[in-house]
Amino acid sequence: MIRSLLPFFSADMQQILATLPTRIASELQEIRIREERPLEVVWASGCGFVSDKGSLCADSGQAYRPTRRDCAELLEQLTQHSMYTFEEELKRGFITVAGGHRIGLAGRTVLEQGKVKYIKDVSSFNVRLAREWKNAAKPVLPYLLEPGGERVYRTLIVSPPQQGKTTLVRDLARLLGTGGADNGLRRSFKIGIVDERSEIAACVKGVPRFDVGCRTDVLDGCPKAEGMMMMIRSMSPEVLIADEIGRAEDALAIHEALHAGVGIIATVHGRDEAELRRRPILRELLEDGVFDRFVVLARPPGAGPETAVYDKQGKRLDDRLAWRGGLS
């Protein structure tokens, strides 16, 4: 996985990252690059600093410190040597590259009429590695199907960042869009994915690089609200999938989808229902009874990751599912 990202980095950083310990490289989730500050990596079970030899070090003083040149070369590669072309991504604070990997950016912002126009003097990068975990959603899927398996419950997947929402929703798209008795399905469904951040399907020139099912269509890089309406008008999906809802226009589009008889599977950042209800747009969706199922992903302190499935009355339906998905 890390090999595909190496060409974005400077020669010095390529050498360092290519020599990371095998176990760390296989579980790598984030590479944190901060100009003139210690190079950091995050993996499934921990985090640590990295020396100029590619070894882990607990002491930040022994870590490699990316130079201005390292950061400049990384940004040049990410923007394909054209900052202007990536102005929209620089305004949003992240760039998604082939494979679904998302690189978060921080630095000095340039404002226009009080709003962020773009980020310049980028000095911090968070390279988040996307992973495809097939069958990660199999334990959850039976709870999301209506009796008889002919329809999919309207579902909201809830979790804090980096607990696996995108991984789970990606595999749900694959299972539902493929169908088959092996997947516990009587039939397959027409799926429409609105992939605003290019993370679910990891499209390259419009073609998904992750397996999202053989009956799945993807609108890549399209704002969710507009994309959902475009999908309904043009592709007649049975189920719409969208990642990280939360804006007023998202809620309106979801209501329109429901009026059109289209199912919804969406994700949202949060820890529990109480936290969602503190956000006006999400509170409105909950009070309107839009969702029939809630899938909550969590990682309690000192425990492994856990998945819980609830109905709209708050009754837990599963038997303490063990979440085996990766991060995305």
N, C-alpha and C positions, 0 to 999 in steps of 0.2 A: 504493500500500500504506500509506504513512504517513498519507494523508488519512483513512482509516477510523479511525485512532487519535487524531486531533487532538481530538475532543470530550472525551476523558478529561483533557486538560491544561488548565491555567489559561489565561486569555486571553493573558498575556505569553508563555508557552511555546508556545502555538499559533502565534503570530506568528513566533517564532524558528524553530520546526521547519518551518513552511510555506515559509520562504525559504531552506532549505538548498540548496546547489548541486545542480543536477539530477542529475548523475552520482552524487553521494553518496546522494541520496534514493533513486535507483533501485537502489542496491546495499546499502542500509541493512540491517544485521543487528541492532544493539542501540542503545538509547538509555540511557545510564547517568546517573541522576539522584541526586545526593547533596546533601542539604541544606547550604546555605552553602558548597558546594565546586564546582569547575568542572564545567559541563555537558559530557558526553563522548558522542561517537557512534562506533560501530564499523561499518565497511562491509567489503565483500569483500576489499579489498586493503590496509586500514589502519585507523587510528583517529586521532582528533583532538578537540580542544576546540572549543566553539562559542561565538561572541560573541553579544552581545545583538542583533546585526543578522542573525544566521543564517549568518555566514561562519565558515570554519575558521580557527583560530589555533593556532600551535605553542606560544605562551606561555600557560600556564594563568592567568597574571595578567590576561589580556585576555578571559577566558571569562566567560560569564554564570554567575552562581551562584544556583541555584534557592533560593527563600526558603522559610521554614516554611509560608507560605500556599500556595505552589506545590505543595509536598508534601502538605499537608492536602487541597487540592482534588483532587489526583490520587487519593489514597486514598479520598476520599469518592465519586468517580465509579466507581472500580474496585469498591467494595463496595456500590454503589447506595444509598449513604447508610444502610447498615445493617451495622455491624461484626459484630453478633451473627449475622446470616444467613451471614456468610462466616467464621465462627469456625474451621471445619475447614480452609479454605484458608489462613487466617492461621497455623494451627498447622503446616501443611506448608511454609509460607514462599513460596508463590507463588499467583497467581490467573491463571486462563486466561480470556480474553475471546473474544467472537465473532471468528471468523477464525483461531482456533488460536493467537493471540499469547499468550505467557506472560510475566507480569510477576513477577519475583523480588523478594522483600522482605527487608530487614534492618533491625534496630532493637533495642529492648530486649525480651527475652523474659519472659513470665510463666510461672512453673513451677507445676505441681500434682503433688504426690507425686514430685518429682524429674524430671518429664517436661514438655516444652514444651506449655503449654496454648494459647497464641497469642502473636503478636508485637504489641507496642504501641509507641508512639512511633516509628513507622516513619520512617526518615530516609534510606534508600537504596532505589532502585528500579532494576531491570534489565529494561527493556522489550525482549523478544526477539521479533522479527518472524518469523512463519511464512510460508513461501512454498510454492506449489504448482508443481512442475516436472514436467510430464507427459513421459513417456518417459525419465525419468532412470534408471529401472531396466532399460530394454531391453537394454543390454549385459550385464547380470548375469543376467537371467532364464534364458537357455539352460542355464547351469551349475547351476540350481536345480531342473531338471526331470529326472525319471527317464527312461530310454530309452523312447520311445513317447509321452512327454508326458502319461501318464495319472495320474501322481502327482507331488507336489511333495516334494523332499527336505526333511528337517527341517533348518532353517537358523538359524544364529546370526549376527547382524550386529554387529560389534565395532568400536568407535572411541572416541576421546576425545570429550568434549563438543564440540558445534558443528562436527562434520565431516560431518553430513548423514544420520545414521541414520534420523531420523524422516521426512525427505524421501524416502529410498530405500524404506523399508517402506510408506509411503503409496502410492507409485507401484506397488510390487509388488502391493498389495491391488487397485489399480485394474486393472492388467493381468490378473491372475489372475481377478478377479471379472467381467471383461468378456470375456476370451477373444478369439478371432478370429485368422485367418491373418495379418492385418496386425501382430499382436502376437507372431507366432511360436508361437501356441498352437493345438492341435487342438481344444481345447474350453475352456470356462470352468469355474470352480470355485465352490462355495459357500464364502464367506469369512466368518469371524466376527472382528471387531476388538473387543478389550477395551481401551478408550481411557481409562485411568485419569486421565490429565492433560488430556484433551480436546484433544490436540495433533494426533493422526493425522487424524481426520475433521473436527475443528473443528465439532462439533455445536452447533446452537442449538435449544433445546427438543427435543432428541433427533434432529434432522434434520441429516445431514452437510452441511457447506458446501463441503468439498473433494470432488472426484470420487474416490470409493474403489471404483468398480465397481458394475455394475447387479445383481450377485448377492451383494452384501456387506451384512451386518447389523452394527450397532454397538451395543455397550453403553458408554454414555458416563458418565464420572465414577465408574466402578465399580472397586474394587480388583481387581488382576489375577487373583489366585488364585481368589477367589470368582467373578469374572466368567467365567473360563475354564470352570469347572464349570457355571455357569448356561447358558452358550452350548451346551455339549455336551448338556445335558439338554433345552434348549428349542428350539434352532435347527438342530441336526444339521449343523454345518459340516464341510467337508472339510479346511479349513485354518484354524487359529487364528493370529491375529496379536496380539502384545503388545509394548509398548515398555518398555525399561529394567527387565529382570528382575534378581533378585539376592537375594530373600529366601527363607527356607526354605519358606514356604508357596507361593511361585512354583514352586519345584522340584517340590513334591508335586503341584501342579496339572498341571505339564507331564508328569509321569509318568502321571498319570491320563488325560490326553489321548492319550498314546501307546498306553496299554492299550485305549482306545476306538477306536483306528485313525484318529485325527485328526492331520493334519500340523501342524507348528508352524513359524512364522517369528517370531523374537524378536530384540530388540536388547539390548545391554548396553554399559555404559561400560568401556573398557579399551583398551590399545594392542596387545596381542598375547596369544598363548596363555599365555605364562609369567606375565603379570600376572593373567590369569583364574585360573590354578591357585593363586595365593596367597590366593584367596578361597574358603573352605571349601565354600560352597553350589555355586558354579560348578565348582569342582574335582570335586565329586561328579557333576555332570551330565556333565562331560567324561569322567571315568573310566567312567561307565556307558554311554558311547557313544551318548548321546541324539541328538546332532546329526551329520548326514551332511555338511553343508557349512558353511563359515565364510567370511563376507564381511568383510574387514578394510578399513576406511576410514582413510586417514592423509594427513597433509600434511607430508612431510619438510622439514626446514629448507632454505630456499633453493630449493625445488621446488614444483611445482604439486600439487594433490590427486591421490591415487592410490587405486585400488580393487584388491584382490587377493582371489581366490576359492580356497579350499583344500578338499580333502576331509578326512575324519576321520583319515587317516594323515599329514596335513601336506603332501601333494603339491599344489603350485600348479597350478591348472587353466586359468587365463586367460592371456592374452598381454598383460599390463600394461595393463589396462583404464584408460581415461581417465575419471575421475569428473567428470560435468558437472552434478551436482545442486546445489541450493542448500542453504543452512543452514536448520535448523528447531529 
